[in-house]
Amino acid sequence: MPGPRPAPKPHTAMEKSFSTPPPQAAASRYDFDRRIERHGTDSVKYDGLAETYGRGDLMPLWVADMDFETPDFILEALRRRLEHPVLGYTLEPADYRPAIIDWIRTHHGWEVRPEWIAYIPGIVKGIGMAVNRLLAPDERLVIQPPVYHPFRLVPEGNGREVVCNPLRERPDGSYEMDFENLERVVDAKCRMLILSNPHNPGGIVWDRATLVRLADFCAARGMVVLADEIHCDLALWGARHIPFASVSEAAARCSITFGAPTKTFNIAGVVSSYAIVPDETLRRRFFTWLEANELDAPNLFAPIATIAAFRHGEAWRREVVRYIEGNVEEVIAFCARELPAIRPLRPRASYLVWLDCRALGLGHEELVRLFVERAGLALNDGAMFGKEGEGFMRLNVGAPRAVIRRALERLHDAVAALPAGGRMPGAHGKALTNE
């Protein structure tokens, strides 16, 4: 084991080269229409189909990574490091924290200090660490379903009770927080709340007034807010992400913010995430535990990828956002024209589209069978996000547009083949090839 980690040292010439893109990278245009073969790469999204769905021939539109090529400037930075023949113990690069700080300041107007930041090996893991460190076994945690399912699974798996404060559905299909219900369900044993900001699966970009109200509520009761903000850099159509901790002193005092470049730049496998904790007391409780267990020590490649993404990724980010917007528009227009019984909720952030399928009149198990057995599509089952997600499916549109169009056509044909009354027959459908 290495000894205590010293403070980051200045860059050497070699270190700088790891995150510096080739000259042509800034001017390049990216081909998001390109089909990339991912079978046989141990991809959860592709090679995990058979284990999850019982068949491997489905079109995978579920796991939240994109089917676009990882940006060339990130791959080049990693390749340059691999040119060195030794992959030994590594220090945190000097530009790791400044790159994060500069990106957040530029994109979200939040001034973060270096000492507020710690590397974590994944946001879901970070949530688990915070739960184990900050929540006593007899204390409870609040989630707001329908919401990302690890928010429930991780605390429950660690022996903590989860309290639900369901979002309130608006007439247009969007959601808002139900503060009246929050007042009713929270008691003295509720000491933590997990916030999805932007919201997964709904793609909601929470407004400042909502975040301020939530901060006031939680801070007054001594509740820690774990803010998962991994989708923040994929705000769509000019929406503005607001970091929870930035809205007030109360928010800064009671929160841990989790972020990462991994969704935005399609580098989930690199596992490069970070925690930001402005409050000194809370930071000391969490960070000393991370350090004691050496969980704040990044792997060799995570800082390199993060620096490359945040220093050189703005042009790519803008292009991928425009492409995602086009895919979302494709889904919305197709459903309005050909599948009126399915209503997509327009996301304000991310490449995940929440499909309201309740008008089909199917039970939830029947709905899942329609997508899997009849349409040959693998989407995330809405019920995994809580009982409030029954009748919904989550669609990942982070794929070439031709793939999205083909998926919509398959879904249309499957819905058109439903018998009168909308009931699914019991027999399994014919296997479909993954085109």
N, C-alpha and C positions, 0 to 999 in steps of 0.2 A: 504493500500500500504506500502511496506517496505521502509525504509529510504535509503540514498545514499549507494552504494555498497562499502564496504571497499576493500583494496587490498587483493588478495588471501592469505589465511593463510596456514601454513604448514599442511601436511596431519596428520590426526589422524590415529590410527590403523584401525578403522572402514572404513575410507575413502579409505585407501589403499586396503582394502579387496574387495571393489566394483569392481575394475578393474583387480584384480589378478585372473588368470585362475586357475582351478584345475590342479594339477600336470600332469595329463595325457593329457591335452589339446595339449601341444606342440608336443607330439608324435603321435597324432591321424591322421588318414587319413579320408578324407571326401568323402562321397558318393554323387556325383553329378548326378548319374543315378536314384536316388530315386525320385519317383513321389509323390508330396505332394499335397493334396487336398486343394485348396484355395477358392473354392466356399463357400459362406456363411460367409466370414470373412470381408465383406465390402471392398474387394479388388477392386480398380479401374479397374485393368487389367481383372478381371473375372466378378465381380458383376456389372461392368459398361458396359458390352457388349451390353445388350438390349437397354440401353439409347442411346449409341453411334451408334450402327449398326442396331438397330431394331430387333435384335434377340440375344438370349443368348447362342446359341448352337455352337458358333464358337470356333476354336482353337485360344486362345489369344496369339499373338506374336507381340504385339504392345507396350503398355506402358513400359517404360524403367526401370522396375525392373526385377530381375531374379527370377526364380522359384526354386532356390536352398535354402536349409535351411540356415537361418542366422547363422553365425559361433557360435559354442558352447561357446567360451570364452566371447563373447559379451552377449549372453543370460544369462550366469551364472553371469556376473557382474551385470546385471539388476535384476536378481532374488535375489541376495544378498542384494541389496538396498531395495527391496520390503519386505525383512524379517523384516525391521524396520517398526513399525506400524504407523509412522507419515510421511506424505508426505507434509511437510511444505515449506515455503520459503527457498531457498537454495543459498549458495554462489558458486562462480565459484571455482571448485577444484584447488588446487595448481598445479597439474600436467597437467592441461588442455592445457595451452599454450606450456609448454616444450614438451609435447607429439607431438603436431603439428609441432613444430620447429625441433625436432629430426627426425621426419619422412620425412619432406621436405628436410632437409640437407642430409640424408642418400640416399634418392631415387632420388632427383633431383638436388643436389649440390647447393642449394640456401640457403644462410644464412639469416634467417628471425629473426627479433628482436621481443621481447614480445609486445612492445608497438605498433607494426604495426598491431596487430591482434585484431579483434572484432568478437564476435559471431553474426550471422545473422540467422533469422528463415527461411532459404531456399534461394537458389541462385536466383530463379526467383523473389522472394520477394525482395532480395537484389538489383537486377537490377531495380525493380520498385522504391525502396527507393533512389537509386543513381540518377535515372532519375528525380524524383521529387525534390531532394535536389540540384542537380548540373546543371540541364538543364532548362533554362528559357522557359516559354510557347511558345515563338516565335522562339526558337532554334531547330535545327534539329539533328537527330541521324542517323548514317550510320550502315547498316548491310550488310552481304555478303552472299546472297542466292546462292544455296539452303542451308538453315540453320534452326536450331531449332526455331520453330514457335513462342514461347513466345518472342523472340528477336524483333519481329514485333508487336505482340499483346499487350505486356505490354506498350511500349511507346505510341502506338496509343490509347490504352485505357486511357492513362493519358494525352491525348490531344497534344502529340508531333508528329511532322512530321517525317516520316522515309524515308531515302534516300537509294536506293539500289545500291550496288557495287557488281554485280554478280561475283562469281568465274568463272574462265575460264577453260573450260573442255579440258583436254589433249586427244590426240588420244587413249591412253590406258584406258580412262574412269576416271582417277584421276583428281584432280583439283589443280589449282594454283591461287594465288591472281592476280587480274588485276589492277596493279598500274596505268596504263595509264588511265583506266576508272575512277579510284579513283581520279586522278587529275582533271578530267572533271566534276565529280558530286559534289565534295566538294566545298562549298563556305564559306563565312565568318560566316554564320549562322549554319554551321555544327560544333558542339562543342563536339560530343561524338561519339564513335564507339564501337560496341559490337563485341568482338572476341571470336570465338569458338575454344578453344585450349586444347586438341585435338578437331577436327571438328566433329560436329554432324549435319547431318547424315553420312558424308563421311568417318569418321574414320581417317582423315588426321592428322599426327603428323607434325606440321609445323617446318621447318628447321630454324636454327639460322639466316641465311642471310635474309629470308623472314621477320622474327620477327624484326630484326634490322631495316630493311627498313621501315616497318610499324611504328615502334617507332619513327624513325626520321621524318617521314611524319606527324604523329599526334602531336608530341611534338612541331614541328616548327609552327603548326597552333593553338596551345593551345587547342587541343582536348583531352578529357579524354578517355582512353581505358578501357572498362570493360571486363576483361578477364575471361571467364567462363572456368575453368580448372577442372571440376568435373570428367572427364574421364581420368585424367592424370595417375592414378595408374594402369590402365588396358592397358598399352602399350603392344603390341603383337610382337612376334618373334624378341625380342631384340631391338625393337625401343626405342628411348630415348626421353622422353618428356622434353621440355625445357620451364620452366616458362617464360612467356612474360616479366615480370618485371625484370628478372635476366639478360637480354641480353645486357643492356646498361644503362648508367645513364639517358638517355632520356626516356627509357622505365620505369624505376623506378619512374621518376619524373611525368609521365603523366598517371599512371595506378592504377586501383583497381583490385586485383586478387580475384576471388571467388573460394573457394574449399570446399571439404567435403569428409568424408569417406563413404558416403551413397551409391554411385553407386558400389564402389569396394567391400563393405562388405554387400551389400543387406539389408540396414537398412533405406530405404527412409522414412518409416513411423515415424522414430525417429526425423526427421527434425533437423539435426545437421550440420550446415554450418558455414563458417567463411569468413570474408573479410580480405585481407592483403593490407595495403597501406603504402609503404615506404616513400612517400613524406610528410613532416610535414604539409605543408599548405593544401594540398588536404585532408590529414588525419584529420586535425582539422575541416575542413568544413563538412566532412562526419560523423566522429565519434561523434562530439558534438551533431549533430542532432539525431543520433541513440540513444545516451545516454539520451538526453532530452525527447525522446519518449519511453524510456525503451525498445527499440527494440534490444539492445545488451545484454539483460539478458537471458541466456539460460534457457530452461526448465530443470526440474530435471534430466531427463534421457539422454539428449544430451551429456553433457560432459563425463558421465560415459561410454556411448557407444563409444565415440570418443577415449578416453584414452585406453579402452580395445582393440579397433581396431588397433590403431597405436602402442601400446606397444607389442601386442601379435599376430598381424595378418599377419606377413610376410609369414609364411609357408602356411597359407590358401590362401593368395593372389597369391602366385606362383602356387598353385594347380588349382585355379579357372582360372587363365590365361591359363594354359596348356589345361584345358578342353574347354575353349572358343575357343582356337586355333583349337582344334580338331573339334568342331562344325562348325567353319568357313570353314575348309578344306572339311568337309562333304558337305556343301552347294556348294562350288566351284566345287568339283569333280562331284557332281550329276548334276549340271546345264550343265557342259561341256559334260557330257555323255548323259543325258536324256532331257535336256531343253536348247539347244544351243541358242534359241531366248531370253533367260534371262541371262544377264551377271552380276554376282555379282562383286562389287568393293571390293577388299580385304582390310579390315580395318587394319590400323596400331595401332589402339587403340579402346577399347570398345567392347561390345558384339552386336553392331548394324551393320547390313549389308545392304548396299545401293544396291538395285536390279535395274538394267537398263533393263526395259521391252519393250523398244521402238521397238525392232525388231519384236514383236508380231503384230505390225500394228494396234493396237487398239487405239481408242480415250481414253482419260483418264478416263472418266466415265465408259466406257466399261471395261477398265482394272480393276477398282475397283470392278465392278460387277463380273468379272471373279474370283477374289480372294475371295470375300465374298459369292456370290450366288452359284458359281459352285464348288469352292474348299473348302468352309466352313472355310476360314482362316481370321483372323482379324490382318491385318498389318497396319502400319501407311501409309496413303495416301501420296504419294510423293508431291502432289500439296500443301499440308499444309506447306511445307518448302519453298514455293515460286513458281512462274510460271516455274522457272528453274527445278523444281522437277516433272513436268508433264511427265508421262511415266515411273516414278520410283515408287517403293514401299520400305519402310524401314522394315526390318525383324529383330526381336529380337531373337538372338540365345542363350540367357541366360536361357536355359531349358535343361532337360535331352535329351541326344542324340536320344533316341527312339522317343521323341516328334518331334524333328527336322526332322528325317527321315520320319515319318508319314506325316508331313506337306508337305515335298517335294513330296512324293508320291501322295498326294491329288492334289497338284498343277500340277504335271505331267498329271494326269488323266483329270483334267479340261482343260489343254491346248490341250491335244490330242483330246478332244471332240469338240474343236472349229470347226465350219463349214468351208468349203473351203473359202478362202478369209479372214478368221479371224474375221468376224463380229459376234458379240454377238446377239442372238435373244432377243426379248423384254421380254419374259416370265421369271418370277423369278424361280430360281432353287429350287430343293427339299431341305428341311431342312436337315442338317447333324448333327449327334450327336458329341459332343466334346469328342473324344476318348482319 
